[in-house]
Amino acid sequence: MKVTFVKKILKDGSPCRKCADVERRLASSGYSSRIDEILVADERDEQSPGMQLAAEHDVKLAPFFVVEDGEETRIYTVYFKFVKEELESSLKASSKDAEDTLRANPDLDYI
Protein backbone atom coordinates (compact mmCIF):
# COMPACT_ATOMS: atom_id res chain seq x y z
CA MET A 1 0.00 0.00 0.00
CA LYS A 2 1.29 3.45 -0.94
CA VAL A 3 -0.10 6.59 0.73
CA THR A 4 0.37 10.04 -0.77
CA PHE A 5 -0.53 13.18 1.16
CA VAL A 6 -1.22 16.27 -0.93
CA LYS A 7 -1.07 19.68 0.71
CA LYS A 8 -1.73 23.04 -0.90
CA ILE A 9 0.13 26.33 -1.25
CA LEU A 10 -2.24 29.23 -1.85
CA LYS A 11 -1.91 31.77 -4.67
CA ASP A 12 -0.35 34.28 -2.26
CA GLY A 13 2.37 31.75 -1.40
CA SER A 14 1.09 30.95 2.07
CA PRO A 15 0.44 27.39 3.21
CA CYS A 16 -3.15 26.19 3.42
CA ARG A 17 -4.23 26.36 7.09
CA LYS A 18 -6.26 23.15 6.91
CA CYS A 19 -3.31 21.36 5.30
CA ALA A 20 -0.98 22.52 8.07
CA ASP A 21 -3.51 21.35 10.67
CA VAL A 22 -3.73 17.90 9.09
CA GLU A 23 0.06 17.70 8.89
CA ARG A 24 0.28 18.53 12.63
CA ARG A 25 -2.34 15.87 13.41
CA LEU A 26 -0.39 13.27 11.42
CA ALA A 27 2.77 14.11 13.36
CA SER A 28 1.18 14.22 16.81
CA SER A 29 -0.68 10.95 16.28
CA GLY A 30 2.42 9.15 15.03
CA TYR A 31 0.87 8.53 11.61
CA SER A 32 3.48 10.54 9.69
CA SER A 33 5.57 7.43 9.28
CA ARG A 34 2.68 5.81 7.40
CA ILE A 35 2.80 8.48 4.68
CA ASP A 36 4.98 7.38 1.77
CA GLU A 37 4.99 10.61 -0.22
CA ILE A 38 4.06 14.25 0.34
CA LEU A 39 3.25 16.37 -2.70
CA VAL A 40 2.54 20.08 -2.92
CA ALA A 41 -0.38 21.42 -4.93
CA ASP A 42 0.86 24.95 -5.61
CA GLU A 43 -1.98 27.15 -6.87
CA ARG A 44 0.62 29.34 -8.58
CA ASP A 45 1.85 26.42 -10.69
CA GLU A 46 -0.68 24.19 -12.44
CA GLN A 47 2.19 21.82 -13.28
CA SER A 48 3.19 21.24 -9.65
CA PRO A 49 3.02 17.53 -8.75
CA GLY A 50 0.11 17.98 -6.34
CA MET A 51 -1.93 19.98 -8.85
CA GLN A 52 -1.33 17.31 -11.49
CA LEU A 53 -2.42 14.54 -9.11
CA ALA A 54 -5.52 16.53 -8.15
CA ALA A 55 -6.42 16.96 -11.82
CA GLU A 56 -5.78 13.28 -12.53
CA HIS A 57 -8.25 12.25 -9.81
CA ASP A 58 -10.60 15.23 -10.25
CA VAL A 59 -10.05 16.39 -6.65
CA LYS A 60 -11.05 19.97 -5.86
CA LEU A 61 -10.25 20.02 -2.12
CA ALA A 62 -7.00 19.98 -0.18
CA PRO A 63 -5.54 18.40 1.73
CA PHE A 64 -6.24 14.98 0.32
CA PHE A 65 -4.81 11.48 0.44
CA VAL A 66 -4.32 8.98 -2.36
CA VAL A 67 -4.10 5.37 -1.28
CA GLU A 68 -2.84 2.95 -3.90
CA ASP A 69 -3.35 -0.67 -2.98
CA GLY A 70 -2.50 -3.02 -5.82
CA GLU A 71 -4.91 -2.24 -8.66
CA GLU A 72 -7.19 -0.13 -6.42
CA THR A 73 -6.87 3.61 -5.77
CA ARG A 74 -8.85 5.35 -3.04
CA ILE A 75 -9.09 9.13 -2.56
CA TYR A 76 -9.81 10.80 0.79
CA THR A 77 -10.53 14.49 1.28
CA VAL A 78 -11.57 14.02 4.92
CA TYR A 79 -8.69 13.37 7.33
CA PHE A 80 -10.70 11.48 9.96
CA LYS A 81 -12.26 9.17 7.37
CA PHE A 82 -8.78 8.45 5.97
CA VAL A 83 -7.44 7.63 9.43
CA LYS A 84 -10.39 5.43 10.34
CA GLU A 85 -10.59 3.50 7.06
CA GLU A 86 -6.92 3.21 6.20
CA LEU A 87 -4.63 3.69 9.17
CA GLU A 88 -6.67 2.36 12.08
CA SER A 89 -8.12 -0.57 10.13
CA SER A 90 -4.66 -1.66 8.94
CA LEU A 91 -3.36 -1.51 12.53
CA LYS A 92 -6.22 -3.74 13.67
CA ALA A 93 -5.51 -6.15 10.82
CA SER A 94 -1.81 -6.26 11.74
CA SER A 95 -2.68 -6.94 15.37
CA LYS A 96 -5.08 -9.71 14.38
CA ASP A 97 -2.41 -11.24 12.10
CA ALA A 98 0.04 -11.25 15.02
CA GLU A 99 -2.51 -12.88 17.32
CA ASP A 100 -3.30 -15.52 14.68
CA THR A 101 0.42 -16.24 14.28
CA LEU A 102 0.83 -16.65 18.05
CA ARG A 103 -2.16 -18.99 18.26
CA ALA A 104 -0.83 -21.09 15.37
CA ASN A 105 2.66 -21.23 16.90
CA PRO A 106 2.41 -21.88 20.65
CA ASP A 107 6.21 -21.95 20.90
CA LEU A 108 6.27 -18.17 20.16
CA ASP A 109 5.60 -15.46 22.71
CA TYR A 110 5.38 -11.66 22.87
CA ILE A 111 8.63 -9.83 23.50
Contacts in CASP RR format, 6 or more apart in sequence:
PFRMAT RR
TARGET T0000
AUTHOR 0000-0000-0000
METHOD contacts of the structure
MODEL  1
MKVTFVKKILKDGSPCRKCADVERRLASSGYSSRIDEILVADERDEQSPG
MQLAAEHDVKLAPFFVVEDGEETRIYTVYFKFVKEELESSLKASSKDAED
TLRANPDLDYI
1 67 0 8 1.000
1 68 0 8 1.000
1 69 0 8 1.000
1 70 0 8 1.000
1 86 0 8 1.000
1 90 0 8 1.000
2 36 0 8 1.000
2 37 0 8 1.000
2 67 0 8 1.000
2 68 0 8 1.000
2 69 0 8 1.000
3 34 0 8 1.000
3 35 0 8 1.000
3 36 0 8 1.000
3 37 0 8 1.000
3 65 0 8 1.000
3 66 0 8 1.000
3 67 0 8 1.000
3 68 0 8 1.000
3 86 0 8 1.000
4 35 0 8 1.000
4 36 0 8 1.000
4 37 0 8 1.000
4 38 0 8 1.000
4 39 0 8 1.000
4 53 0 8 1.000
4 65 0 8 1.000
4 66 0 8 1.000
4 67 0 8 1.000
4 68 0 8 1.000
5 22 0 8 1.000
5 23 0 8 1.000
5 26 0 8 1.000
5 35 0 8 1.000
5 37 0 8 1.000
5 38 0 8 1.000
5 39 0 8 1.000
5 63 0 8 1.000
5 65 0 8 1.000
6 38 0 8 1.000
6 39 0 8 1.000
6 40 0 8 1.000
6 41 0 8 1.000
6 50 0 8 1.000
6 53 0 8 1.000
6 54 0 8 1.000
6 59 0 8 1.000
6 62 0 8 1.000
6 63 0 8 1.000
6 64 0 8 1.000
6 65 0 8 1.000
6 66 0 8 1.000
7 15 0 8 1.000
7 16 0 8 1.000
7 19 0 8 1.000
7 20 0 8 1.000
7 22 0 8 1.000
7 23 0 8 1.000
7 38 0 8 1.000
7 39 0 8 1.000
7 40 0 8 1.000
7 41 0 8 1.000
7 62 0 8 1.000
7 63 0 8 1.000
8 15 0 8 1.000
8 16 0 8 1.000
8 19 0 8 1.000
8 40 0 8 1.000
8 41 0 8 1.000
8 42 0 8 1.000
8 43 0 8 1.000
8 62 0 8 1.000
8 63 0 8 1.000
9 15 0 8 1.000
9 16 0 8 1.000
9 40 0 8 1.000
9 41 0 8 1.000
9 42 0 8 1.000
9 43 0 8 1.000
9 44 0 8 1.000
9 48 0 8 1.000
10 16 0 8 1.000
10 43 0 8 1.000
11 43 0 8 1.000
11 44 0 8 1.000
13 42 0 8 1.000
13 43 0 8 1.000
13 44 0 8 1.000
16 62 0 8 1.000
16 63 0 8 1.000
18 62 0 8 1.000
18 63 0 8 1.000
19 62 0 8 1.000
19 63 0 8 1.000
22 63 0 8 1.000
22 79 0 8 1.000
23 63 0 8 1.000
25 31 0 8 1.000
25 79 0 8 1.000
26 32 0 8 1.000
26 35 0 8 1.000
29 83 0 8 1.000
31 83 0 8 1.000
31 87 0 8 1.000
34 87 0 8 1.000
39 48 0 8 1.000
39 49 0 8 1.000
39 50 0 8 1.000
39 53 0 8 1.000
40 48 0 8 1.000
40 49 0 8 1.000
40 50 0 8 1.000
41 48 0 8 1.000
41 49 0 8 1.000
41 50 0 8 1.000
41 51 0 8 1.000
41 53 0 8 1.000
41 54 0 8 1.000
41 62 0 8 1.000
42 48 0 8 1.000
42 50 0 8 1.000
42 51 0 8 1.000
43 51 0 8 1.000
45 51 0 8 1.000
53 59 0 8 1.000
53 66 0 8 1.000
54 60 0 8 1.000
54 62 0 8 1.000
54 64 0 8 1.000
57 66 0 8 1.000
57 73 0 8 1.000
57 75 0 8 1.000
59 75 0 8 1.000
59 77 0 8 1.000
61 77 0 8 1.000
62 77 0 8 1.000
63 77 0 8 1.000
63 79 0 8 1.000
64 75 0 8 1.000
64 76 0 8 1.000
64 77 0 8 1.000
65 75 0 8 1.000
65 76 0 8 1.000
65 79 0 8 1.000
65 82 0 8 1.000
65 86 0 8 1.000
66 73 0 8 1.000
66 74 0 8 1.000
66 75 0 8 1.000
67 73 0 8 1.000
67 74 0 8 1.000
67 75 0 8 1.000
67 76 0 8 1.000
67 82 0 8 1.000
67 86 0 8 1.000
74 85 0 8 1.000
74 86 0 8 1.000
76 82 0 8 1.000
76 85 0 8 1.000
76 86 0 8 1.000
101 108 0 8 1.000
102 108 0 8 1.000
102 109 0 8 1.000
102 110 0 8 1.000
END
